[in-house]
Amino acid sequence: MVVPLYIARVEDLGSGDLVQIKCSCGHVMVLTPRNLARAGVQGNAKVLDLQSRLRCRECDARGRAVVSIRWSKSVA
Ligand SMILES: [Zn+2]
């Protein structure tokens, strides 16, 4: 199921869906729902809120990233 990013929650993501977080430094993190669960993110957390929760591994910045979702399937 494809949900608009601004209302999407972690629990809306299926196993093939990915969250891409692109930091302002250019570093890109791609996370699977399983990665998020392992990081302690609750299912009802908004995907957009990951921006402020996750820290860039490259420059250590937080909250300066652009979050997007790569859905494995688009709506038919
Ligand atoms: Zn960065």
N, CA, C, O and the ligand as a Tripos MOL2 file, in Angstrom:
@<TRIPOS>MOLECULE
protein
  305   303    77     0     0
PROTEIN
NO_CHARGES

@<TRIPOS>ATOM
      1 N           0.8460   -1.1950    0.0000 N.3       1 MET1
      2 CA          0.0000    0.0000    0.0000 C.3       1 MET1
      3 C           0.8820    1.2460    0.0000 C.2       1 MET1
      4 O           1.7930    1.3860    0.8160 O.2       1 MET1
      5 N           0.5880    2.1380   -0.9320 N.am      2 VAL2
      6 CA          1.3750    3.3610   -1.0200 C.3       2 VAL2
      7 C           0.6520    4.4870   -0.2920 C.2       2 VAL2
      8 O          -0.5000    4.8000   -0.5900 O.2       2 VAL2
      9 N           1.3370    5.0790    0.6520 N.am      3 VAL3
     10 CA          0.7700    6.1220    1.4910 C.3       3 VAL3
     11 C           1.5670    7.4040    1.2510 C.2       3 VAL3
     12 O           2.7890    7.3420    1.1160 O.2       3 VAL3
     13 N           0.9110    8.5580    1.1950 N.am      4 PRO4
     14 CA          1.6690    9.8060    1.0440 C.3       4 PRO4
     15 C           2.7000    9.9580    2.1620 C.2       4 PRO4
     16 O           2.4390    9.6190    3.3160 O.2       4 PRO4
     17 N           3.8560   10.4660    1.8030 N.am      5 LEU5
     18 CA          4.9650   10.5340    2.7600 C.3       5 LEU5
     19 C           4.5950   11.2750    4.0430 C.2       5 LEU5
     20 O           5.0090   10.8850    5.1340 O.2       5 LEU5
     21 N           3.8200   12.3370    3.9040 N.am      6 TYR6
     22 CA          3.5680   13.1530    5.0910 C.3       6 TYR6
     23 C           2.6710   12.4820    6.1190 C.2       6 TYR6
     24 O           2.5990   12.9330    7.2620 O.2       6 TYR6
     25 N           1.9900   11.4170    5.7320 N.am      7 ILE7
     26 CA          1.2120   10.6810    6.7380 C.3       7 ILE7
     27 C           1.7230    9.2530    6.9450 C.2       7 ILE7
     28 O           1.1990    8.5200    7.7840 O.2       7 ILE7
     29 N           2.7370    8.8630    6.1860 N.am      8 ALA8
     30 CA          3.2050    7.4750    6.2590 C.3       8 ALA8
     31 C           3.8390    7.1760    7.6130 C.2       8 ALA8
     32 O           4.6060    7.9740    8.1530 O.2       8 ALA8
     33 N           3.5030    6.0270    8.1350 N.am      9 ARG9
     34 CA          4.1060    5.5660    9.3750 C.3       9 ARG9
     35 C           4.9580    4.3420    9.0790 C.2       9 ARG9
     36 O           4.7920    3.6740    8.0580 O.2       9 ARG9
     37 N           5.8630    4.0710    9.9900 N.am     10 VAL10
     38 CA          6.7800    2.9530    9.7810 C.3      10 VAL10
     39 C           6.0070    1.6570    9.5350 C.2      10 VAL10
     40 O           6.4290    0.8150    8.7420 O.2      10 VAL10
     41 N           4.8880    1.5080   10.2110 N.am     11 GLU11
     42 CA          4.1030    0.2730   10.0660 C.3      11 GLU11
     43 C           3.4480    0.1530    8.6840 C.2      11 GLU11
     44 O           2.9960   -0.9290    8.3090 O.2      11 GLU11
     45 N           3.3920    1.2550    7.9230 N.am     12 ASP12
     46 CA          2.8400    1.1840    6.5750 C.3      12 ASP12
     47 C           3.8180    0.5530    5.5850 C.2      12 ASP12
     48 O           3.4320    0.1760    4.4790 O.2      12 ASP12
     49 N           5.0610    0.4440    5.9790 N.am     13 LEU13
     50 CA          6.0770   -0.0720    5.0670 C.3      13 LEU13
     51 C           6.0340   -1.5900    5.0190 C.2      13 LEU13
     52 O           5.9400   -2.2560    6.0490 O.2      13 LEU13
     53 N           6.1030   -2.1170    3.8240 N.am     14 GLY14
     54 CA          6.1830   -3.5580    3.6610 C.3      14 GLY14
     55 C           7.6330   -3.9990    3.6370 C.2      14 GLY14
     56 O           8.5460   -3.1760    3.6920 O.2      14 GLY14
     57 N           7.8350   -5.2960    3.5540 N.am     15 SER15
     58 CA          9.1970   -5.8170    3.6530 C.3      15 SER15
     59 C          10.0780   -5.3620    2.4920 C.2      15 SER15
     60 O          11.2970   -5.2800    2.6420 O.2      15 SER15
     61 N           9.4820   -5.0680    1.3390 N.am     16 GLY16
     62 CA         10.2980   -4.6530    0.1950 C.3      16 GLY16
     63 C          10.4690   -3.1480    0.0800 C.2      16 GLY16
     64 O          11.1740   -2.6620   -0.8040 O.2      16 GLY16
     65 N           9.8250   -2.4140    0.9700 N.am     17 ASP17
     66 CA          9.8870   -0.9600    0.8850 C.3      17 ASP17
     67 C          11.1130   -0.4300    1.6390 C.2      17 ASP17
     68 O          11.5720   -1.0290    2.6120 O.2      17 ASP17
     69 N          11.6200    0.6890    1.1700 N.am     18 LEU18
     70 CA         12.8300    1.2470    1.7590 C.3      18 LEU18
     71 C          12.6340    2.7090    2.1030 C.2      18 LEU18
     72 O          11.9140    3.4370    1.4210 O.2      18 LEU18
     73 N          13.2820    3.1180    3.1620 N.am     19 VAL19
     74 CA         13.3000    4.5340    3.5110 C.3      19 VAL19
     75 C          14.6810    5.0770    3.1580 C.2      19 VAL19
     76 O          15.7070    4.5660    3.6060 O.2      19 VAL19
     77 N          14.6740    6.1150    2.3500 N.am     20 GLN20
     78 CA         15.9470    6.7270    1.9820 C.3      20 GLN20
     79 C          16.0900    8.0510    2.7090 C.2      20 GLN20
     80 O          15.1930    8.8930    2.6800 O.2      20 GLN20
     81 N          17.2160    8.2190    3.3530 N.am     21 ILE21
     82 CA         17.4650    9.4540    4.0920 C.3      21 ILE21
     83 C          18.7230   10.0860    3.5260 C.2      21 ILE21
     84 O          19.8270    9.5620    3.6770 O.2      21 ILE21
     85 N          18.5340   11.2110    2.8790 N.am     22 LYS22
     86 CA         19.6690   11.8830    2.2570 C.3      22 LYS22
     87 C          20.0400   13.0990    3.0790 C.2      22 LYS22
     88 O          19.2610   14.0410    3.2170 O.2      22 LYS22
     89 N          21.2270   13.0590    3.6120 N.am     23 CYS23
     90 CA         21.7150   14.1450    4.4530 C.3      23 CYS23
     91 C          22.1410   15.3240    3.5860 C.2      23 CYS23
     92 O          22.4180   15.1740    2.3960 O.2      23 CYS23
     93 N          22.1880   16.5000    4.2120 N.am     24 SER24
     94 CA         22.6410   17.6800    3.4740 C.3      24 SER24
     95 C          24.1150   17.5670    3.0760 C.2      24 SER24
     96 O          24.5700   18.2900    2.1900 O.2      24 SER24
     97 N          24.8590   16.6760    3.7150 N.am     25 CYS25
     98 CA         26.2620   16.4840    3.3410 C.3      25 CYS25
     99 C          26.3990   15.5830    2.1190 C.2      25 CYS25
    100 O          27.4950   15.4150    1.5840 O.2      25 CYS25
    101 N          25.2870   15.0060    1.6820 N.am     26 GLY26
    102 CA         25.3200   14.1520    0.4990 C.3      26 GLY26
    103 C          25.2870   12.6740    0.8290 C.2      26 GLY26
    104 O          25.1060   11.8440   -0.0620 O.2      26 GLY26
    105 N          25.4580   12.3350    2.0910 N.am     27 HIS27
    106 CA         25.4320   10.9300    2.4920 C.3      27 HIS27
    107 C          24.0060   10.3940    2.4230 C.2      27 HIS27
    108 O          23.0670   11.0380    2.8910 O.2      27 HIS27
    109 N          23.8550    9.2340    1.8460 N.am     28 VAL28
    110 CA         22.5330    8.6310    1.7080 C.3      28 VAL28
    111 C          22.4770    7.3510    2.5240 C.2      28 VAL28
    112 O          23.3340    6.4770    2.3960 O.2      28 VAL28
    113 N          21.4640    7.2550    3.3580 N.am     29 MET29
    114 CA         21.2190    6.0260    4.0980 C.3      29 MET29
    115 C          19.9390    5.3980    3.5580 C.2      29 MET29
    116 O          18.9360    6.0840    3.3660 O.2      29 MET29
    117 N          19.9810    4.1250    3.3220 N.am     30 VAL30
    118 CA         18.7820    3.4190    2.9010 C.3      30 VAL30
    119 C          18.4790    2.3720    3.9610 C.2      30 VAL30
    120 O          19.3010    1.5050    4.2580 O.2      30 VAL30
    121 N          17.2800    2.4720    4.5240 N.am     31 LEU31
    122 CA         16.9280    1.6130    5.6380 C.3      31 LEU31
    123 C          15.7190    0.7540    5.2980 C.2      31 LEU31
    124 O          14.7640    1.2250    4.6800 O.2      31 LEU31
    125 N          15.7670   -0.4790    5.6950 N.am     32 THR32
    126 CA         14.6110   -1.3530    5.5430 C.3      32 THR32
    127 C          13.7570   -1.2320    6.8090 C.2      32 THR32
    128 O          14.2440   -0.7770    7.8440 O.2      32 THR32
    129 N          12.4850   -1.6370    6.7300 N.am     33 PRO33
    130 CA         11.6620   -1.6280    7.9470 C.3      33 PRO33
    131 C          12.3100   -2.4230    9.0760 C.2      33 PRO33
    132 O          12.1620   -2.0820   10.2490 O.2      33 PRO33
    133 N          13.0260   -3.4820    8.7140 N.am     34 ARG34
    134 CA         13.6840   -4.2880    9.7370 C.3      34 ARG34
    135 C          14.8100   -3.5060   10.4180 C.2      34 ARG34
    136 O          15.0030   -3.6040   11.6300 O.2      34 ARG34
    137 N          15.5490   -2.7310    9.6210 N.am     35 ASN35
    138 CA         16.6000   -1.8730   10.1920 C.3      35 ASN35
    139 C          15.9990   -0.9060   11.2010 C.2      35 ASN35
    140 O          16.5510   -0.6750   12.2770 O.2      35 ASN35
    141 N          14.8470   -0.3460   10.8230 N.am     36 LEU36
    142 CA         14.2050    0.6500   11.6790 C.3      36 LEU36
    143 C          13.7570    0.0190   12.9880 C.2      36 LEU36
    144 O          13.9360    0.5960   14.0610 O.2      36 LEU36
    145 N          13.1750   -1.1640   12.8920 N.am     37 ALA37
    146 CA         12.7070   -1.8600   14.0930 C.3      37 ALA37
    147 C          13.8920   -2.1520   15.0040 C.2      37 ALA37
    148 O          13.7970   -2.0260   16.2250 O.2      37 ALA37
    149 N          15.0070   -2.5430   14.3980 N.am     38 ARG38
    150 CA         16.1920   -2.8580   15.1800 C.3      38 ARG38
    151 C          16.7580   -1.6040   15.8490 C.2      38 ARG38
    152 O          17.3730   -1.6740   16.9120 O.2      38 ARG38
    153 N          16.5350   -0.4540   15.2010 N.am     39 ALA39
    154 CA         17.0080    0.8120   15.7650 C.3      39 ALA39
    155 C          16.0660    1.3310   16.8530 C.2      39 ALA39
    156 O          16.2920    2.3950   17.4290 O.2      39 ALA39
    157 N          15.0100    0.5650   17.1240 N.am     40 GLY40
    158 CA         14.1150    0.9500   18.2040 C.3      40 GLY40
    159 C          12.9960    1.8810   17.7860 C.2      40 GLY40
    160 O          12.3420    2.4890   18.6330 O.2      40 GLY40
    161 N          12.7690    2.0000   16.4830 N.am     41 VAL41
    162 CA         11.6980    2.8640   15.9930 C.3      41 VAL41
    163 C          10.3720    2.1160   16.1040 C.2      41 VAL41
    164 O          10.2490    0.9860   15.6310 O.2      41 VAL41
    165 N           9.3950    2.7430   16.7230 N.am     42 GLN42
    166 CA          8.0840    2.1280   16.8820 C.3      42 GLN42
    167 C           7.3240    2.1350   15.5570 C.2      42 GLN42
    168 O           7.5600    2.9930   14.7050 O.2      42 GLN42
    169 N           6.4210    1.1860   15.3880 N.am     43 GLY43
    170 CA          5.6340    1.0870   14.1670 C.3      43 GLY43
    171 C           4.7650    2.2980   13.9060 C.2      43 GLY43
    172 O           4.4870    2.6370   12.7560 O.2      43 GLY43
    173 N           4.3320    2.9540   14.9810 N.am     44 ASN44
    174 CA          3.4440    4.0910   14.7790 C.3      44 ASN44
    175 C           4.2030    5.4130   14.6160 C.2      44 ASN44
    176 O           3.5910    6.4800   14.5540 O.2      44 ASN44
    177 N           5.5230    5.3370   14.5470 N.am     45 ALA45
    178 CA          6.3210    6.5530   14.3180 C.3      45 ALA45
    179 C           6.1490    7.0010   12.8690 C.2      45 ALA45
    180 O           6.0960    6.1770   11.9560 O.2      45 ALA45
    181 N           6.0650    8.2970   12.6720 N.am     46 LYS46
    182 CA          5.9570    8.8070   11.3140 C.3      46 LYS46
    183 C           7.3080    8.7110   10.6110 C.2      46 LYS46
    184 O           8.3610    8.9780   11.1890 O.2      46 LYS46
    185 N           7.2330    8.3200    9.3410 N.am     47 VAL47
    186 CA          8.4690    8.1860    8.5720 C.3      47 VAL47
    187 C           9.2040    9.5280    8.4980 C.2      47 VAL47
    188 O          10.4320    9.5790    8.5760 O.2      47 VAL47
    189 N           8.4460   10.5960    8.3470 N.am     48 LEU48
    190 CA          9.0850   11.9170    8.2670 C.3      48 LEU48
    191 C           9.8390   12.2630    9.5400 C.2      48 LEU48
    192 O          10.8360   12.9840    9.4980 O.2      48 LEU48
    193 N           9.3650   11.7480   10.6830 N.am     49 ASP49
    194 CA         10.0210   12.0560   11.9470 C.3      49 ASP49
    195 C          11.3890   11.3940   12.0730 C.2      49 ASP49
    196 O          12.1910   11.7580   12.9330 O.2      49 ASP49
    197 N          11.6470   10.4110   11.1990 N.am     50 LEU50
    198 CA         12.9570    9.7580   11.2400 C.3      50 LEU50
    199 C          14.0620   10.7610   10.9670 C.2      50 LEU50
    200 O          15.1950   10.6150   11.4280 O.2      50 LEU50
    201 N          13.7040   11.7760   10.2120 N.am     51 GLN51
    202 CA         14.6520   12.8340    9.8790 C.3      51 GLN51
    203 C          15.3020   13.4120   11.1250 C.2      51 GLN51
    204 O          16.5080   13.6560   11.1520 O.2      51 GLN51
    205 N          14.4910   13.6280   12.1580 N.am     52 SER52
    206 CA         15.0430   14.2280   13.3670 C.3      52 SER52
    207 C          15.5570   13.1790   14.3490 C.2      52 SER52
    208 O          16.2470   13.5160   15.3110 O.2      52 SER52
    209 N          15.2270   11.9190   14.1140 N.am     53 ARG53
    210 CA         15.6450   10.8720   15.0490 C.3      53 ARG53
    211 C          16.9730   10.2480   14.6910 C.2      53 ARG53
    212 O          17.7410    9.8350   15.5600 O.2      53 ARG53
    213 N          17.2360   10.1850   13.3810 N.am     54 LEU54
    214 CA         18.4280    9.4660   12.9530 C.3      54 LEU54
    215 C          19.5870   10.4210   12.7120 C.2      54 LEU54
    216 O          19.4130   11.5230   12.1910 O.2      54 LEU54
    217 N          20.7300    9.9860   13.0890 N.am     55 ARG55
    218 CA         21.9280   10.7950   12.9780 C.3      55 ARG55
    219 C          22.7200   10.3110   11.7650 C.2      55 ARG55
    220 O          22.8500    9.1080   11.5380 O.2      55 ARG55
    221 N          23.2370   11.2400   11.0070 N.am     56 CYS56
    222 CA         24.0360   10.8740    9.8380 C.3      56 CYS56
    223 C          25.3220   10.1950   10.2740 C.2      56 CYS56
    224 O          26.0050   10.6610   11.1870 O.2      56 CYS56
    225 N          25.6470    9.0900    9.6140 N.am     57 ARG57
    226 CA         26.8710    8.3790    9.9750 C.3      57 ARG57
    227 C          28.1000    9.1020    9.4500 C.2      57 ARG57
    228 O          29.2150    8.8610    9.9120 O.2      57 ARG57
    229 N          27.8990    9.9720    8.5030 N.am     58 GLU58
    230 CA         29.0240   10.6250    7.8480 C.3      58 GLU58
    231 C          29.4240   11.9080    8.5900 C.2      58 GLU58
    232 O          30.5830   12.0780    8.9680 O.2      58 GLU58
    233 N          28.4680   12.7910    8.7890 N.am     59 CYS59
    234 CA         28.8070   14.1060    9.3580 C.3      59 CYS59
    235 C          28.2070   14.2910   10.7500 C.2      59 CYS59
    236 O          28.3890   15.3390   11.3700 O.2      59 CYS59
    237 N          27.4850   13.2680   11.2480 N.am     60 ASP60
    238 CA         26.9390   13.2980   12.5950 C.3      60 ASP60
    239 C          25.8170   14.3170   12.7750 C.2      60 ASP60
    240 O          25.4110   14.5940   13.9040 O.2      60 ASP60
    241 N          25.3220   14.8680   11.6960 N.am     61 ALA61
    242 CA         24.2410   15.8520   11.7950 C.3      61 ALA61
    243 C          22.9120   15.1370   11.9910 C.2      61 ALA61
    244 O          22.7370   13.9880   11.5860 O.2      61 ALA61
    245 N          21.9990   15.8300   12.6100 N.am     62 ARG62
    246 CA         20.6760   15.2940   12.8380 C.3      62 ARG62
    247 C          19.6700   16.3320   12.3490 C.2      62 ARG62
    248 O          19.8590   17.5290   12.5660 O.2      62 ARG62
    249 N          18.6080   15.8850   11.6940 N.am     63 GLY63
    250 CA         17.5400   16.7960   11.3220 C.3      63 GLY63
    251 C          17.8190   17.6450   10.0960 C.2      63 GLY63
    252 O          17.0940   18.6010    9.8210 O.2      63 GLY63
    253 N          18.8720   17.3010    9.3510 N.am     64 ARG64
    254 CA         19.1680   18.0840    8.1560 C.3      64 ARG64
    255 C          19.0270   17.2300    6.8990 C.2      64 ARG64
    256 O          19.5590   17.5620    5.8400 O.2      64 ARG64
    257 N          18.3130   16.1440    7.0380 N.am     65 ALA65
    258 CA         18.2180   15.2000    5.9400 C.3      65 ALA65
    259 C          16.8720   15.3180    5.2210 C.2      65 ALA65
    260 O          15.9150   15.8940    5.7370 O.2      65 ALA65
    261 N          16.8340   14.7640    4.0370 N.am     66 VAL66
    262 CA         15.5900   14.6800    3.2800 C.3      66 VAL66
    263 C          15.1620   13.2180    3.2740 C.2      66 VAL66
    264 O          15.9080   12.3380    2.8440 O.2      66 VAL66
    265 N          13.9500   12.9770    3.7590 N.am     67 VAL67
    266 CA         13.4560   11.6110    3.8600 C.3      67 VAL67
    267 C          12.5450   11.3080    2.6800 C.2      67 VAL67
    268 O          11.6910   12.1200    2.3230 O.2      67 VAL67
    269 N          12.7240   10.1610    2.0870 N.am     68 SER68
    270 CA         11.7960    9.7230    1.0570 C.3      68 SER68
    271 C          11.5890    8.2230    1.1850 C.2      68 SER68
    272 O          12.3880    7.5190    1.8020 O.2      68 SER68
    273 N          10.5130    7.7540    0.5970 N.am     69 ILE69
    274 CA         10.1990    6.3300    0.6560 C.3      69 ILE69
    275 C          10.3130    5.7520   -0.7400 C.2      69 ILE69
    276 O           9.7890    6.3150   -1.7010 O.2      69 ILE69
    277 N          10.9970    4.6300   -0.8460 N.am     70 ARG70
    278 CA         11.0510    3.8970   -2.1100 C.3      70 ARG70
    279 C          10.1310    2.6880   -1.9630 C.2      70 ARG70
    280 O          10.4910    1.6680   -1.3750 O.2      70 ARG70
    281 N           8.9510    2.8390   -2.5090 N.am     71 TRP71
    282 CA          7.9820    1.7350   -2.4280 C.3      71 TRP71
    283 C           8.3970    0.6470   -3.4070 C.2      71 TRP71
    284 O           8.8390    0.9260   -4.5210 O.2      71 TRP71
    285 N           8.2490   -0.5780   -2.9760 N.am     72 SER72
    286 CA          8.6260   -1.6870   -3.8660 C.3      72 SER72
    287 C           7.6270   -1.8360   -5.0010 C.2      72 SER72
    288 O           7.9930   -2.2540   -6.1000 O.2      72 SER72
    289 N           6.3710   -1.4990   -4.7450 N.am     73 LYS73
    290 CA          5.3500   -1.5960   -5.7780 C.3      73 LYS73
    291 C           4.6110   -0.2670   -5.8540 C.2      73 LYS73
    292 O           4.3250    0.3530   -4.8290 O.2      73 LYS73
    293 N           4.3080    0.1600   -7.0500 N.am     74 SER74
    294 CA          3.4670    1.3350   -7.1800 C.3      74 SER74
    295 C           2.0240    0.8720   -7.3090 C.2      74 SER74
    296 O           1.7560   -0.2990   -7.5740 O.2      74 SER74
    297 N           1.1110    1.7940   -7.1220 N.am     75 VAL75
    298 CA         -0.3080    1.4410   -7.1730 C.3      75 VAL75
    299 C          -0.6970    1.0860   -8.6070 C.2      75 VAL75
    300 O          -0.3410    1.7780   -9.5610 O.2      75 VAL75
    301 N          -1.4120    0.0230   -8.7210 N.am     76 ALA76
    302 CA         -1.8220   -0.4000  -10.0550 C.3      76 ALA76
    303 C          -2.9640    0.5010  -10.5520 C.2      76 ALA76
    304 O          -3.4590    0.3130  -11.6630 O.2      76 ALA76
    305 ZN         25.6430   13.9920    6.7770 Zn       77 ZN77
@<TRIPOS>BOND
     1     1     2 1
     2     2     3 1
     3     3     4 2
     4     3     5 am
     5     5     6 1
     6     6     7 1
     7     7     8 2
     8     7     9 am
     9     9    10 1
    10    10    11 1
    11    11    12 2
    12    11    13 am
    13    13    14 1
    14    14    15 1
    15    15    16 2
    16    15    17 am
    17    17    18 1
    18    18    19 1
    19    19    20 2
    20    19    21 am
    21    21    22 1
    22    22    23 1
    23    23    24 2
    24    23    25 am
    25    25    26 1
    26    26    27 1
    27    27    28 2
    28    27    29 am
    29    29    30 1
    30    30    31 1
    31    31    32 2
    32    31    33 am
    33    33    34 1
    34    34    35 1
    35    35    36 2
    36    35    37 am
    37    37    38 1
    38    38    39 1
    39    39    40 2
    40    39    41 am
    41    41    42 1
    42    42    43 1
    43    43    44 2
    44    43    45 am
    45    45    46 1
    46    46    47 1
    47    47    48 2
    48    47    49 am
    49    49    50 1
    50    50    51 1
    51    51    52 2
    52    51    53 am
    53    53    54 1
    54    54    55 1
    55    55    56 2
    56    55    57 am
    57    57    58 1
    58    58    59 1
    59    59    60 2
    60    59    61 am
    61    61    62 1
    62    62    63 1
    63    63    64 2
    64    63    65 am
    65    65    66 1
    66    66    67 1
    67    67    68 2
    68    67    69 am
    69    69    70 1
    70    70    71 1
    71    71    72 2
    72    71    73 am
    73    73    74 1
    74    74    75 1
    75    75    76 2
    76    75    77 am
    77    77    78 1
    78    78    79 1
    79    79    80 2
    80    79    81 am
    81    81    82 1
    82    82    83 1
    83    83    84 2
    84    83    85 am
    85    85    86 1
    86    86    87 1
    87    87    88 2
    88    87    89 am
    89    89    90 1
    90    90    91 1
    91    91    92 2
    92    91    93 am
    93    93    94 1
    94    94    95 1
    95    95    96 2
    96    95    97 am
    97    97    98 1
    98    98    99 1
    99    99   100 2
   100    99   101 am
   101   101   102 1
   102   102   103 1
   103   103   104 2
   104   103   105 am
   105   105   106 1
   106   106   107 1
   107   107   108 2
   108   107   109 am
   109   109   110 1
   110   110   111 1
   111   111   112 2
   112   111   113 am
   113   113   114 1
   114   114   115 1
   115   115   116 2
   116   115   117 am
   117   117   118 1
   118   118   119 1
   119   119   120 2
   120   119   121 am
   121   121   122 1
   122   122   123 1
   123   123   124 2
   124   123   125 am
   125   125   126 1
   126   126   127 1
   127   127   128 2
   128   127   129 am
   129   129   130 1
   130   130   131 1
   131   131   132 2
   132   131   133 am
   133   133   134 1
   134   134   135 1
   135   135   136 2
   136   135   137 am
   137   137   138 1
   138   138   139 1
   139   139   140 2
   140   139   141 am
   141   141   142 1
   142   142   143 1
   143   143   144 2
   144   143   145 am
   145   145   146 1
   146   146   147 1
   147   147   148 2
   148   147   149 am
   149   149   150 1
   150   150   151 1
   151   151   152 2
   152   151   153 am
   153   153   154 1
   154   154   155 1
   155   155   156 2
   156   155   157 am
   157   157   158 1
   158   158   159 1
   159   159   160 2
   160   159   161 am
   161   161   162 1
   162   162   163 1
   163   163   164 2
   164   163   165 am
   165   165   166 1
   166   166   167 1
   167   167   168 2
   168   167   169 am
   169   169   170 1
   170   170   171 1
   171   171   172 2
   172   171   173 am
   173   173   174 1
   174   174   175 1
   175   175   176 2
   176   175   177 am
   177   177   178 1
   178   178   179 1
   179   179   180 2
   180   179   181 am
   181   181   182 1
   182   182   183 1
   183   183   184 2
   184   183   185 am
   185   185   186 1
   186   186   187 1
   187   187   188 2
   188   187   189 am
   189   189   190 1
   190   190   191 1
   191   191   192 2
   192   191   193 am
   193   193   194 1
   194   194   195 1
   195   195   196 2
   196   195   197 am
   197   197   198 1
   198   198   199 1
   199   199   200 2
   200   199   201 am
   201   201   202 1
   202   202   203 1
   203   203   204 2
   204   203   205 am
   205   205   206 1
   206   206   207 1
   207   207   208 2
   208   207   209 am
   209   209   210 1
   210   210   211 1
   211   211   212 2
   212   211   213 am
   213   213   214 1
   214   214   215 1
   215   215   216 2
   216   215   217 am
   217   217   218 1
   218   218   219 1
   219   219   220 2
   220   219   221 am
   221   221   222 1
   222   222   223 1
   223   223   224 2
   224   223   225 am
   225   225   226 1
   226   226   227 1
   227   227   228 2
   228   227   229 am
   229   229   230 1
   230   230   231 1
   231   231   232 2
   232   231   233 am
   233   233   234 1
   234   234   235 1
   235   235   236 2
   236   235   237 am
   237   237   238 1
   238   238   239 1
   239   239   240 2
   240   239   241 am
   241   241   242 1
   242   242   243 1
   243   243   244 2
   244   243   245 am
   245   245   246 1
   246   246   247 1
   247   247   248 2
   248   247   249 am
   249   249   250 1
   250   250   251 1
   251   251   252 2
   252   251   253 am
   253   253   254 1
   254   254   255 1
   255   255   256 2
   256   255   257 am
   257   257   258 1
   258   258   259 1
   259   259   260 2
   260   259   261 am
   261   261   262 1
   262   262   263 1
   263   263   264 2
   264   263   265 am
   265   265   266 1
   266   266   267 1
   267   267   268 2
   268   267   269 am
   269   269   270 1
   270   270   271 1
   271   271   272 2
   272   271   273 am
   273   273   274 1
   274   274   275 1
   275   275   276 2
   276   275   277 am
   277   277   278 1
   278   278   279 1
   279   279   280 2
   280   279   281 am
   281   281   282 1
   282   282   283 1
   283   283   284 2
   284   283   285 am
   285   285   286 1
   286   286   287 1
   287   287   288 2
   288   287   289 am
   289   289   290 1
   290   290   291 1
   291   291   292 2
   292   291   293 am
   293   293   294 1
   294   294   295 1
   295   295   296 2
   296   295   297 am
   297   297   298 1
   298   298   299 1
   299   299   300 2
   300   299   301 am
   301   301   302 1
   302   302   303 1
   303   303   304 2
@<TRIPOS>SUBSTRUCTURE
     1 MET1         2 RESIDUE 1 A MET
     2 VAL2         6 RESIDUE 1 A VAL
     3 VAL3        10 RESIDUE 1 A VAL
     4 PRO4        14 RESIDUE 1 A PRO
     5 LEU5        18 RESIDUE 1 A LEU
     6 TYR6        22 RESIDUE 1 A TYR
     7 ILE7        26 RESIDUE 1 A ILE
     8 ALA8        30 RESIDUE 1 A ALA
     9 ARG9        34 RESIDUE 1 A ARG
    10 VAL10       38 RESIDUE 1 A VAL
    11 GLU11       42 RESIDUE 1 A GLU
    12 ASP12       46 RESIDUE 1 A ASP
    13 LEU13       50 RESIDUE 1 A LEU
    14 GLY14       54 RESIDUE 1 A GLY
    15 SER15       58 RESIDUE 1 A SER
    16 GLY16       62 RESIDUE 1 A GLY
    17 ASP17       66 RESIDUE 1 A ASP
    18 LEU18       70 RESIDUE 1 A LEU
    19 VAL19       74 RESIDUE 1 A VAL
    20 GLN20       78 RESIDUE 1 A GLN
    21 ILE21       82 RESIDUE 1 A ILE
    22 LYS22       86 RESIDUE 1 A LYS
    23 CYS23       90 RESIDUE 1 A CYS
    24 SER24       94 RESIDUE 1 A SER
    25 CYS25       98 RESIDUE 1 A CYS
    26 GLY26      102 RESIDUE 1 A GLY
    27 HIS27      106 RESIDUE 1 A HIS
    28 VAL28      110 RESIDUE 1 A VAL
    29 MET29      114 RESIDUE 1 A MET
    30 VAL30      118 RESIDUE 1 A VAL
    31 LEU31      122 RESIDUE 1 A LEU
    32 THR32      126 RESIDUE 1 A THR
    33 PRO33      130 RESIDUE 1 A PRO
    34 ARG34      134 RESIDUE 1 A ARG
    35 ASN35      138 RESIDUE 1 A ASN
    36 LEU36      142 RESIDUE 1 A LEU
    37 ALA37      146 RESIDUE 1 A ALA
    38 ARG38      150 RESIDUE 1 A ARG
    39 ALA39      154 RESIDUE 1 A ALA
    40 GLY40      158 RESIDUE 1 A GLY
    41 VAL41      162 RESIDUE 1 A VAL
    42 GLN42      166 RESIDUE 1 A GLN
    43 GLY43      170 RESIDUE 1 A GLY
    44 ASN44      174 RESIDUE 1 A ASN
    45 ALA45      178 RESIDUE 1 A ALA
    46 LYS46      182 RESIDUE 1 A LYS
    47 VAL47      186 RESIDUE 1 A VAL
    48 LEU48      190 RESIDUE 1 A LEU
    49 ASP49      194 RESIDUE 1 A ASP
    50 LEU50      198 RESIDUE 1 A LEU
    51 GLN51      202 RESIDUE 1 A GLN
    52 SER52      206 RESIDUE 1 A SER
    53 ARG53      210 RESIDUE 1 A ARG
    54 LEU54      214 RESIDUE 1 A LEU
    55 ARG55      218 RESIDUE 1 A ARG
    56 CYS56      222 RESIDUE 1 A CYS
    57 ARG57      226 RESIDUE 1 A ARG
    58 GLU58      230 RESIDUE 1 A GLU
    59 CYS59      234 RESIDUE 1 A CYS
    60 ASP60      238 RESIDUE 1 A ASP
    61 ALA61      242 RESIDUE 1 A ALA
    62 ARG62      246 RESIDUE 1 A ARG
    63 GLY63      250 RESIDUE 1 A GLY
    64 ARG64      254 RESIDUE 1 A ARG
    65 ALA65      258 RESIDUE 1 A ALA
    66 VAL66      262 RESIDUE 1 A VAL
    67 VAL67      266 RESIDUE 1 A VAL
    68 SER68      270 RESIDUE 1 A SER
    69 ILE69      274 RESIDUE 1 A ILE
    70 ARG70      278 RESIDUE 1 A ARG
    71 TRP71      282 RESIDUE 1 A TRP
    72 SER72      286 RESIDUE 1 A SER
    73 LYS73      290 RESIDUE 1 A LYS
    74 SER74      294 RESIDUE 1 A SER
    75 VAL75      298 RESIDUE 1 A VAL
    76 ALA76      302 RESIDUE 1 A ALA
    77 ZN77       305 GROUP 0 **** ****
